[in-house]
């Protein structure tokens, strides 16, 4: 029971400002009705009929406030419903920005090699799809590189959109030949800058990490305070 209460949150809490307005209106109405009923305490019942415009209605309001209370409760319930109670917390914008991930994948010609079955390229596709499947929150981007780097998908919170592009990844679609991982890292940092995100996790898929590339990438990551993970075939 305690866990259920702790998980409860509201998707639109800004609507709770309607509660004091609604309650204030009902309290004012109640006070107005009470003022007319106070005459019954000081005036003889035989004379009250001649002094009040509608004694029958005033007498009824004095006997019960059930309709007024019921209306107040209904308004409170309506406001709570509009506020959107939920037990499944959705990531807010801050959480998405602090959980950003940029995936960099190697699409050099060596990815066609079949020394691992069925091939380095297909194995990488499987790993990319598995990683995207695990992404439940946060923004994700995909960059592919060979002789140059190209943004396949900018930062998005829809990982399924990126997953749909994975089967088409191949060295054959790249316009230049080579292996320029540093260009991919520079593209990643530019993506973060354009999106207003200061930090992100960078996941690099490659079949060969050259010492010169690793050193250059470390320098870029250290200057930008990002974290990295290198995955091979």
Secondary structure, 3 states (H helix, E strand, C coil): CHHHHHHCEECCHHHHHHHHHHHHHHHHHHHHHHHHHCHHHHCCHHHHHHHCCCHHHHHHHHHCCHHHHHHHHHHHHHHHHHHCEECCCCCCHHHHHHCCEEEEEECCHHHHCCCCCCCHHHHHHHHHHHHHHHCCCCCEEEEEECCCEEEEEEEECCHHHHHHHHCCCCHHHCCCCCCCHHHHHHHHHHHHHHHCCCCCEEEEECCCCCHHHHHHHHHHHHHHCCEEEEECC
